[in-house]
């Protein structure tokens, strides 16, 4: 754990340097375009928009859920609990299925998207953190500096890449969103989001998302964790126990 924190500190210092003018990883800021209410009981682990629905995975053992929300209002449409007191993590939609990770329970869950019925549990190695689909494969994070690639049908691991910023490893890659061949990722315990080239693992942009919550909104909240593409250049951002989801566009700082 000490080594991991030291690596994270090195990577964060490198990201700060990026903001000073690194041509490979410019610093961006979220421009807030609107707000939606968010359930303050939701320990958000995954967020994704697909087919007119906003899907959310929530964590904590005994409280984890798979949720379907209205993307226009944030209202809850449906929710189902995870089996066996599993701790839910990231999720992604693949056609008529939803894949959802568990943290340290050693399985990925496959759900039927129409009914939210659990179809099967597939063993995985390592921890489950974030998950997204690039259209051909799944991309998974496990809390380290590694992105793992998984088969979208079998969930078998097909490869991996190490994430680096200015040549240094970037650990604690968390919630993921695949957009236009790139992977956007929350960095756990920070207000940073990074854009990663999955072919090389190189961070190509850093988003400084600090200050989204007002002082009145901050009490009782946990870390930033939740990024969903809305199409074009717009995203939804939220966090664990946050009272709001922010519709944003990333712009040069």
N, C-alpha and C positions, 0 to 999 in steps of 0.2 A: 504493500500500500504506500509506503514512504517513497519507493522508487517511482510508482505511478504518479504520485503527486508531484514529485520532482520533474518528471517528464512533462506533466501538464503545465507546470510553471514555466519551463523552458519554452514550450510551444506557445503559451500565452504571451510571453515576452517577444517571441518572434512575430506573433500576430500584431502586437502593439507596434513593432517596427514596420509591419506592412502598412499601417496607417500613416507612417512617415514617408511613404512614397515608393514602396516596393512595386515594381511594374508587374510582377507575376500575380500578386494578390491584393488588389485595391480594397480599401475599406468602404463599405456601404452603410447607409442608415435606412431604417424603415420609415417611409412617409405614410402616416396614418390617413386612410381614406374613409374609414367608418368603423363602428363598433357593434358587436353582437353580444347579448348576454351569454354567460357561461356558468354552468352549474358549479358552485363553490365546493361541492362534495366530491367533484371529479378529480381524481389523482391522475391527470392526463399522461398517457404513455405513447399514444399513437393517434394521428389525425389524418384523414384523407377524404377528399371529395370524389365521388364517382356516380355517374348516372342520376344526378338530381338529389343525391343524399350525401350527408356528411357523416362519416363513420369515425367513431372514437373508441379507443381502447383505454380502459382505466385500470389502475393497479391497486396494490395492497392485498395481502392474503385474506381471503374471506369476504372481500368487498369488490373484487375485480369484475368488470363487466365488458361486454361488447355492446356498443350503443349505435343507434341510427338517429341522426338529428336532421332537422330542417336547415339547410345551408343558408337560407335567406333570413331566418329568425333565430336560429340556435335552439329552437324548441325540440324537446325529446319526442321522438316518434315511437321507438321501441328500445328495449334493453333486455339482455339476457345475462345471467351470472355465469362465470367460468366454473367448470367442474372442480371438485376435489380441493377447494380452497387455493387454487392456483393463483399466482401473482401475475396478472396480465402485463404485457409490454407492447411493443410496436405491432402494427397491423398494415395489411395492404390488400386491395381488391384485385383479383385475377379472374376476369370474366364473371361467371356466376358463382364464384367462390370467394371467400375471405380467409386469408391466412393471418393468424394472430400468434405472437410469440408469448412464451412465459419466461419469467426472469431466471430462476434457478431450479425450475421444476423439470428441466430436461426434455421438454416437448414443445412442438408447434401444433397449434390447433387449426383444423380446416373446417370452416363453417359453410353451410349453404346460404347464399346471399339473400335469396327470396324469403326463406322461412326462418333464418337465423337458428337453424338446427345444427348441432355439432355432428360432423361426419366422421372425423377420425382424429387421432393423436399420433404425431410422427416424432420419433426421437431426434434430438439435436445435440450436437457437442458444444460445449461452452455455454456461456450465459446468453440469454436473449434480451436485446435492448431495442434497437430500431429495425424497421423493415419497410422496403418499398419495392415497386416493380418498374423495370425500365421497358417493359413490353416483351422482352425475350427471356429475362431471368429475374430472380429476386435478389435484392441486395440487403444484407443483414449486418448490423453492428452488434458487438458483444461487450462493449465497455472498454475495449482496448483501442489501439490505433489501427485495428484490422477491419476491413470490409470483406465480408464473406459473400460469395455468389452461390445461390441455391437454384435448383431446378424448380420451375413454377408448378409442376405437376406432382413430382415425387418428394420435393424438398431436399433432395440429395445435394450435398455441397459439390460445386463444380470448379471452384477456384477462389482466390482471395487476392487482396492488394493492401499494402500498408499505406496509411494516410500520413502525409508529411506537410509541414508548412515551413518554408525557407530551409528545407533540408532536414528539419527536426521532426521526430515522430509526434503525432497529435493523438493522445489517448482520450478515453472517455467520450468517444463519438456515440451519440445517443439517437434520438428520434430522427428518422430519415424521410426525405421526399425526393423521388426521382422525377426530374423535369428536363425534357429536351436533351437527353444524353448526359446530363450532369446530376450529381447527388448533392442535395442540400441537407445539412446535418446540424442539429443542436449539439453543443459541447456542454456536457453535464456540469452543473454547478457554476455555470457562467451565463452571462447575457450575450454570448456570441453564437452566431450561426455561420457555418462555413459552406462554401460551394466547392465540391470535390470533382476532379476529373477521374472517373472510375477506371479509366485505362491505365493511369499512372499513379493514382492516389494523391496527386499534388493538389493542394488547396489553391483555388484560382480566385477566390474572393472571400472576404471576411465581413460579416454583418455585425455591427455594434448595435444590439437591440436593447441597450440599457435605457431606463427611464420611460418605458412604455406605460407602466402602471403609475398612477398618481399616488401621492402620499395617502389619500383617503382610501384608495383601492388596495394598497399594499398589505395591511394587517391580515394575518391568517393565511397568507399565500405562501407557496413554495416556488421552486425554480421554474424559469422559462422552459417549456418542453411541449412542443406541438407546432407543427408547420405543415400546412396543406396548400397545394397549388389550386388556385381558382381559375386557371387558364390565363393566357396572355402573360403579363408580368405581375399579376396580383397574387397575394398569398393571404392565408389566415394564420395568425400567430396567437398562441395562448400558453398557459402554464398550469402546473399542478395547483389545484384549488383557486385558480384565478376567477374573478367575477366577470370577466369579459374576454371576448376574442376580438382581435384587431385585424381589420382588413387593411393590408399594406401594399406598398410598392417599394422595392429597394432602389435607392438612388445614391449617387456619389456624395460622399460627405464633404 
